[in-house]
Every structure is written in structure tokens, then in C-alpha cells.
Amino acid sequence: MQSVVNSATMTSEAFVVRGGKPLSGTITPQGAKNEALQVLCAVLLTEEEVEIHNIPDILDVQRLIQLIDGLGVEVEQIDKNTYRFCARHIDLDYFGSPEFQKHAKKIRGSVMLIGALLARLKKAFLPKPGGDKIGRRRLDAHFLGFRQLGAEFKYDEENGQFFIEAEKLRGANIWMDEISVTGTANVLMGAVLAEGDTTIYNAACEPYVQQLCRMLNSMGARIEGVGSNLLRIQGVTSLKGCFHRILPDMIEIGSFIGMAALTQSHIRIKDCQIEQLGIIPRVFSKLGIKMEFDNDDIIIPEQDVYEIQTFIDGSIMTIYDAPWPGFTPDLMSIVLVAATQAKGSVLIHQKMFESRLFFVDKLIDMGAQIILCDPHRATVIGLERKYPLRGIEMTSPDIRAGVALLIAALSAKGKSTIYNIQQIDRGYEDIDGRLKSLGADISRIQVGL
């Protein structure tokens, strides 16, 4: 694990893509990144062994496992995507060390260590976490929830460090001031070992949170309302070990749907657990993308033309993101890039993050017809394949935009070079290897330190 993380951070790599070729074959989505970051933090809640299956082998997850290992948790890798953890002993000295603080800054998911450590050890401190630069992502929901459970919170502005402690956590009625996935997960992990009952109103209900609830219940927690915006938790004194399997990554599934349509490919996406995808297939169908369902597989047939729907009155379709069960913001960049070669026009309204549309300048350089109205809205005028995208040099600004640019490069004529692909590696397991298995012409090159 150590060598993988250090290798990825010490070198600079790029993808060279020669596009314009249809792909074909079968691809299996990795385990869900966002779920993995939550359930990995939950292993700290018990002294017993926890075995987790289908963990994606990606940079953000590697970094979090490295942090957990440094805290003194026994980490055993059973196979590439299966680990066993035992947090019988936690090294608080390492928790406060400069080394831990340095590594924790690199991954936003590290913030969810706070809830588990606060519940188990009654104190936690963490640097302001890193991650994607996609606008302000406040942590207020996390700390306001902890305060209502009886914790005291301090922020060292000079050093960018959070500190929180509590002599005893007590159940409370908590109204989340925003529907935050990580905030809900963090407060939930604190509440399961709090004294008394907790009610979380305005809770996030994404499949990731549902999976965390199921895992915690299998460990002996008492959580009701799973899948709703109202969670009721009856605190317990301790939790036991468990086995848990992570869902397939719905963001990867959506990415592959958009990729198949844009590249005129026939692709089978295996083991999607379709019932967990919510409205994701429906939103892609609004772009005119055809899908067939075979048990839990999604088959995307080759399409010469796919036409964007309009509203009932004939006005231009608008696709926007919203908290679950709305459309996930992590797939807005994929919908946008898929629309560039569709027939028709669509307004993409990215409500939740103000910087996620700034990658469209790269698509415009590739020949896409896009009007960036403001930081939240972009109008895409589909080219109907009459004017294919052209290859260029570009840089990946974040995980999701990076994959959107990669998909665009796969459909473009000529050679594209994508730099800063560490951003893509943070969220997608062996993406170049898996795309090669579908026939993609993609290579990973070293571009210096």
C-alpha cells in the first residue's frame, strides 16, 4: 500500500488517447468510491474484525487505508478488493502527528474519521481536508451536528486544523442545515454510540448513506428510517464486527453509459444493481440514449444518432442536479459531454457546486458548441456527429471532469493528451486498462516529476 501511494504522488503522468474508434465488449463497474470512504471510517467504531468486500483500488481509498493503518488499526489485504480490519488499538500519538496531518490533507474523505473517533475515543482533530476544487464545500453541517450531540468544537485558523472533543455524547434532535452526504454519515457514526436517542432530520439518503446504515445495523447499531430523510438512532454501548460488500459505483456506471453513446459503441455494463441507480438511467434516456436491461446488466447498443428530448410544450430540456433521489451532481459533467454529439440542445444546470462547469472551455477547444452562461449553467448545442470533436492537449481539473474529458478524447478525431491524471486515478480503478479491454487506444506516459 505504501509503495502504491508514494509512486502515484512522486511522478507525473498523462494519458495519450487516439480517438474516433467505436468500442465493444463488457465492463464491470468498480466498488463505489463514495461508499468506500464512509464504511472504511466506520471500522474504527469497533474493536472486533470488520471484513469489507469490493473496495475500489483507487488513490483516494489507498490514502484513507494508509491513514487507518497509521492509526494502529490492523489491516490485512485478503485480495485486490477485499480487506480485513481490526481497530482494537488506536494510536492517538500518530493521530496528532505532523505526518498524519500531512496525509489527511490530501483526501476529503478523511473528515469522516472525526465522527468515528469522537464516538469511540471522545476526541478528534484533523486538518482541513483536501480533494476536488469544485467550489466551497462547507463542513458546518458536520460540526453543528456534533455540537448538538454534546461535543465542543474549535478551529485553529492559523494552522487550518479542526479539534473536537466530548466527555460524553448524548442523543439529540438534529436538523441538518444542508442535505450533506458526508455530514449525515459523520453525525450518524457519532450518534450510534451516543447515550440515548438521536433523530436526524433533513438527512441525506443517497445509497452510500443507506449502505453505511445497513453496515452499522449489522454491527449492532439501532438505526430506523434507512433510505429516508429522517433517521432515528437508539444509541448502544458498543458495536461488533461484520462482513460488508460495497455497491457497484453508480458514477462509473453513468460514465460508461455516456461513453458508449458518445463513441457509438456497443457495451454491456455488468452487475449494476439497477434498483440502486434511481433516476440515473432515466436522465440519460432524456438525451436519447437507448438502454436495454438484462437482469442487473445494462446494454448500450450502438447508435448513429441520439436525440435530446424536449419538455412537453416543446421547450429546451433542462437537466439539473439535486440531493438524492434527484440526479447526482457527480454525473453532470458526463451528461454534458454526451450531449455535445447528440441531436438537439439542452441546458445543464449545475446547482450544487459553482466551479464544476469550468472544464467546458476544453470541450469548446475540441469543437463542442457550448455556451457557458454563468458558473452554474451551460447550454449545449448538439452537433449530431456532423462535426466530430478534435483531439487537443488538456489538463484534468478534478475527478469527474477528468473522466468527462477522457470520454470526449475517446470520441475525438486525432490524438489527445490529458495531463494531471492523478485526479482521475483518485476515483477510477485501472481506467486505462479496462478501456483498453474494450478496444480503446489509450496509453499512460511519464511526463516528468
Buried (B, 14 or more C-beta within 10 A) or exposed (E): EEEEBEEBEEEBBBBBBBBBBBBBEEBBBBBBBBBBBBBBBBBBBBBBBBBBBBBBBBBBBBBBBBBBBBBBBEBEEEEEBBBBBBBEEBEBEBBEEEEBBEBBBBBBBBBBBBBBBBBBEBBBBBBBBBBBEBBEBEBEBBBBBBBBBBBEBEBEEEEEBBBBBBEEBBBBEBEBEBBBBBBBBBBBBBBBBBBEBBBBEBBBBBBBBBBBBBBBBBBBBEBEBBBEBEBBBBBBEEBBBBEBBBBBBBBBBBBBBBBBBBBBBBBBBBBBBBEBBBBBBEBBBBBBBBBEEEEBBBBBEBBEEBBBEBEEEEEEBEBBBBBBEBBBBBBBBBBBBBBBBBBBBBBBBBBBBBBBBBBBEBBEEBBBBBEBEEBBBBBBBBBBBEEBBBBBEBBBBBBBBBBBBBBBBBBBBBBBBBBBBBBBBBBBBBBBEBBBEBEBBBEEEEEEE
